[in-house]
């Protein structure tokens, strides 16, 4: 369990979702797994970042499985995790008016219970995942009533606004002490969508523990996983979301590439809401030597072994905020073939000098060409992998991001 300094401020972190089960169910986990086994990612990375600066983070969420406000403890970091009773709004008819759904979301949100937890934990600051979301609007009012500053992040959330949100959202954003937006594309969208917005915006990336995520010996990793020593191995891991993660692009690009490379293997590790659809996609496309491991891996040692065993990492997303998965690959010394979805060009600001080969979203030809380059040139793979590791060490470490967060919050 991490030791937590107590000299700093207390920040309440509210993850996305009407209830935490919206996030957990698609990956086959429960709230006990959330507090007992999950680590890393945007949420727990930020917990570690605040702790590195002596601040005290508290995670607060709603849950369908608790009957009263329940204080839990995150096993890996020691951070308090509060779950208060909550319910999801009904999905209704496909043609249901978005504004009615928004009203229902706000009415069902346990704002009084959230306010009680904020008071009990002595929270000084509120941080909300996603600002284009009803909960940020609601907590903005709580923050205003209780004289607490509120901040919000962009993690790739939907920007489809209902008519009611178009009226409410500008005022909610103005209540924010600041927005954390690592994606240059999203910062441009904010300026175009809300031209009168005068809220401070910080380009602070998601953090990664570079001390824990580091390369292992490739020969040993392959031996432990039963992988051939000489194969060209490509890896992808994360949520099974075909549209957002561009998994159809990945499969089709790999199908073309693998046909000409009989020694190449690809592994996709992850689960999510599109498991049945992805299974059908694989059955239809029949990609050679592509293995899908349909599970969410919470064992970091196992995931590091897979990353260390690979030759390259492939991410073909259409929509992102600033994903942590490619950062984990970079920290393990892998070159990355990446789409140009939100946040990804910001990770590879200098392109190949930062360890990444960027392709346009949906560009199957570009992905195939990048795979061909890496498969043919071991020195290129090595050089890009070294650059990738250096990039995360310098810009995405827990301490670097923690210092940036505390500096930004402390100035408001």
Residue pairs with C-beta under 8 A, 6 or more apart in sequence:
1 75
1 76
1 77
1 78
2 48
2 51
2 76
2 77
2 78
3 78
4 51
4 56
4 77
4 78
4 79
5 51
5 54
5 55
5 56
6 54
6 56
7 54
8 50
8 53
8 54
8 55
8 56
8 406
9 55
9 56
9 124
9 125
9 409
10 55
10 56
10 57
10 58
10 121
10 122
10 123
10 124
10 125
11 50
11 55
11 56
11 57
11 58
11 123
11 124
11 125
11 126
11 127
11 409
12 57
12 58
12 59
12 60
12 117
12 118
12 121
12 123
12 125
12 126
12 127
13 43
13 46
13 47
13 57
13 58
13 59
13 60
13 127
13 129
14 59
14 60
14 61
14 114
14 126
14 127
14 128
14 129
14 135
14 139
15 23
15 43
15 59
15 61
15 129
16 22
16 23
16 129
16 130
16 133
16 135
16 155
16 157
17 23
17 61
17 62
18 62
18 86
18 87
18 88
18 89
18 105
18 108
18 109
18 135
19 61
19 62
19 63
19 64
19 86
19 87
19 88
20 31
20 34
20 61
20 62
20 63
20 83
21 31
21 63
21 64
21 65
21 88
22 88
24 30
24 31
24 33
24 34
26 239
26 240
26 271
26 272
26 273
27 239
27 270
27 271
27 272
27 296
28 271
28 295
28 296
29 37
29 38
29 296
29 298
30 65
31 63
31 65
31 66
31 72
31 83
33 298
34 81
35 72
35 73
35 74
35 75
35 81
36 75
37 75
37 298
38 44
38 76
38 298
39 76
39 77
39 298
39 300
40 208
40 209
40 300
40 324
40 328
41 324
42 129
42 153
42 155
42 206
42 321
42 324
43 59
43 129
44 74
44 76
44 77
45 206
45 207
45 208
45 209
45 324
45 398
45 401
46 57
46 127
46 206
46 207
46 401
46 405
47 57
47 59
47 74
47 77
47 79
48 77
48 207
48 209
48 398
48 402
49 207
49 398
49 399
49 401
49 402
49 405
50 56
50 57
50 402
50 405
50 406
51 57
51 77
51 79
51 402
52 398
52 399
52 402
53 399
53 402
53 403
53 405
53 406
55 402
55 406
57 79
58 79
58 80
58 81
58 82
58 117
58 121
58 123
59 74
59 79
59 80
59 81
59 82
60 81
60 82
60 84
60 114
60 117
60 118
61 81
61 82
61 83
61 84
61 86
62 83
62 84
62 85
62 86
62 109
62 110
62 113
63 70
63 83
63 84
63 85
63 86
64 85
64 86
64 87
64 88
65 83
66 83
66 84
66 85
67 85
68 85
69 82
69 83
69 84
69 85
69 113
69 116
69 117
70 82
70 83
70 84
71 80
71 81
71 82
72 80
72 81
72 82
72 83
73 79
73 80
73 81
74 80
74 81
80 121
82 117
82 121
84 110
84 113
84 114
84 117
85 110
85 113
86 108
86 109
86 110
87 108
88 108
89 101
89 104
89 105
89 108
90 104
92 100
92 101
97 162
98 160
98 162
98 163
98 164
98 165
99 162
99 163
99 164
99 165
101 162
102 134
102 162
102 164
102 165
103 164
105 134
105 135
106 134
106 137
106 138
109 134
109 135
109 138
111 138
111 139
111 141
111 142
114 139
114 142
115 142
115 145
115 146
117 123
118 126
118 142
118 146
118 148
119 146
123 148
124 148
124 149
125 148
125 149
125 150
125 151
125 177
125 409
126 139
126 142
126 143
126 148
126 149
126 150
126 151
127 150
127 151
127 152
127 153
128 135
128 136
128 139
128 150
128 151
128 152
128 153
129 152
129 153
129 155
129 157
130 136
130 152
130 153
130 154
130 155
130 157
131 152
131 153
131 154
131 157
131 172
131 173
131 176
131 179
132 157
132 158
132 159
132 161
132 165
132 169
133 157
134 165
136 150
136 152
136 172
136 176
137 165
137 168
137 169
137 172
139 150
140 150
140 172
140 175
140 176
141 175
142 148
143 149
143 150
143 175
144 175
149 177
149 409
149 412
150 175
150 176
150 177
151 176
151 177
151 178
151 179
151 180
151 408
151 409
151 412
152 176
152 179
152 180
153 179
153 180
153 181
153 321
154 179
154 180
154 181
154 182
154 183
154 186
154 321
154 342
155 206
155 321
155 322
156 244
156 319
156 320
156 321
156 322
156 323
156 342
156 343
157 321
159 189
159 193
161 169
169 194
170 194
170 196
170 197
173 179
173 194
173 197
173 199
174 197
174 198
174 199
176 199
177 199
177 200
177 409
177 412
178 199
178 200
178 201
178 202
178 408
178 409
178 412
179 190
179 199
179 200
179 201
179 202
180 201
180 202
180 204
180 405
180 408
181 187
181 190
181 201
181 202
181 203
182 203
182 204
182 205
182 206
182 321
182 322
182 343
182 346
183 320
183 321
183 322
183 342
183 343
183 346
184 203
184 345
184 346
185 342
185 343
185 345
186 321
186 342
186 343
187 201
187 203
190 197
190 201
191 197
200 408
200 411
200 412
202 404
202 408
203 346
204 401
204 404
204 405
204 408
205 322
205 346
205 347
205 395
205 396
205 401
206 321
206 322
206 323
206 324
206 327
206 396
206 401
207 396
207 397
207 398
207 400
207 401
207 402
208 324
208 327
208 328
208 331
208 392
208 396
208 397
208 398
209 397
209 398
210 331
210 392
210 393
210 396
210 397
210 398
212 300
212 304
213 300
213 304
213 307
213 327
213 328
213 331
213 332
213 392
214 304
214 331
214 332
214 333
214 389
215 308
215 332
215 333
215 389
216 304
216 305
216 308
216 332
217 308
218 308
218 309
219 229
221 227
221 305
221 306
221 308
221 309
222 228
222 229
222 233
222 309
223 229
224 305
225 305
225 306
225 309
227 233
227 265
227 309
228 263
228 265
230 263
231 263
231 264
231 265
232 261
232 263
232 264
232 265
232 311
232 312
232 374
232 375
233 264
233 265
233 266
233 267
233 309
233 310
233 311
233 312
234 254
234 264
234 265
234 266
234 267
234 310
234 311
234 312
234 313
234 314
234 371
235 266
235 267
235 268
235 269
235 306
235 307
235 309
235 310
235 312
235 313
235 314
235 329
235 334
236 250
236 266
236 267
236 268
236 269
236 270
236 313
236 314
236 315
236 325
237 268
237 269
237 270
237 297
237 303
237 306
237 325
237 328
238 245
238 270
238 315
238 323
238 325
239 245
239 270
239 271
239 272
239 273
240 247
240 270
240 271
240 272
240 273
240 274
240 275
240 278
240 294
241 247
241 272
241 273
241 274
242 248
242 274
242 277
242 278
242 281
243 318
243 319
244 317
244 318
244 319
244 320
245 315
245 316
245 317
245 318
246 315
246 316
246 317
246 318
246 339
246 341
246 361
246 362
247 268
247 274
247 278
247 281
247 316
248 281
249 316
249 318
249 339
249 361
249 362
249 363
249 364
249 367
250 268
250 314
250 316
250 367
251 281
251 282
251 285
251 287
251 290
252 285
252 364
253 316
253 364
253 367
253 368
253 371
254 266
254 287
254 290
254 314
254 371
255 285
255 286
255 287
255 288
255 290
256 364
256 368
257 264
257 367
257 368
257 371
257 372
257 375
258 264
258 266
258 287
258 288
258 289
258 290
259 288
261 375
264 289
264 375
265 289
265 290
265 291
266 287
266 289
266 290
266 291
266 314
267 290
267 291
267 292
267 293
267 306
267 310
268 290
268 291
268 292
268 293
269 292
269 293
269 295
269 297
269 303
269 306
270 293
270 294
270 295
270 296
270 297
271 294
271 295
271 296
275 294
278 292
279 292
279 294
282 290
282 292
297 303
303 328
304 332
307 313
307 328
307 329
307 332
307 334
308 332
308 333
310 329
310 334
311 334
311 335
311 374
311 375
311 381
312 334
312 335
312 336
312 337
312 371
312 374
312 381
313 326
313 329
313 330
313 334
313 335
313 336
313 337
314 336
314 337
314 367
314 371
315 323
315 325
315 326
315 336
315 337
315 338
315 339
315 344
316 339
316 359
316 361
316 367
317 323
317 339
317 341
317 344
317 361
318 339
318 341
318 361
318 362
319 341
319 342
320 341
320 342
320 343
320 344
321 342
321 343
322 342
322 343
322 344
322 346
322 347
323 343
323 344
326 336
326 338
326 344
326 347
326 356
327 347
327 392
327 396
329 336
329 388
330 336
330 347
330 355
330 388
330 389
330 391
330 392
331 388
331 389
331 392
331 393
332 389
333 385
333 386
333 388
333 389
334 385
334 388
335 355
335 356
335 357
335 374
335 380
335 381
335 384
335 385
335 388
336 348
336 355
336 356
336 357
336 384
336 388
337 356
337 357
337 359
337 367
337 370
337 371
337 374
338 344
338 347
338 348
338 356
338 357
338 358
338 359
339 358
339 359
339 360
339 361
339 362
339 363
340 358
340 359
340 360
340 361
341 361
344 356
344 358
345 358
347 354
347 356
347 391
348 354
348 355
348 356
348 358
348 391
351 357
351 358
352 384
352 387
353 387
354 387
354 388
354 391
355 384
355 385
355 386
355 387
355 388
355 389
355 390
355 391
356 384
356 388
357 370
357 373
357 374
357 384
359 366
359 367
359 370
360 366
373 380
374 380
374 381
374 384
394 400
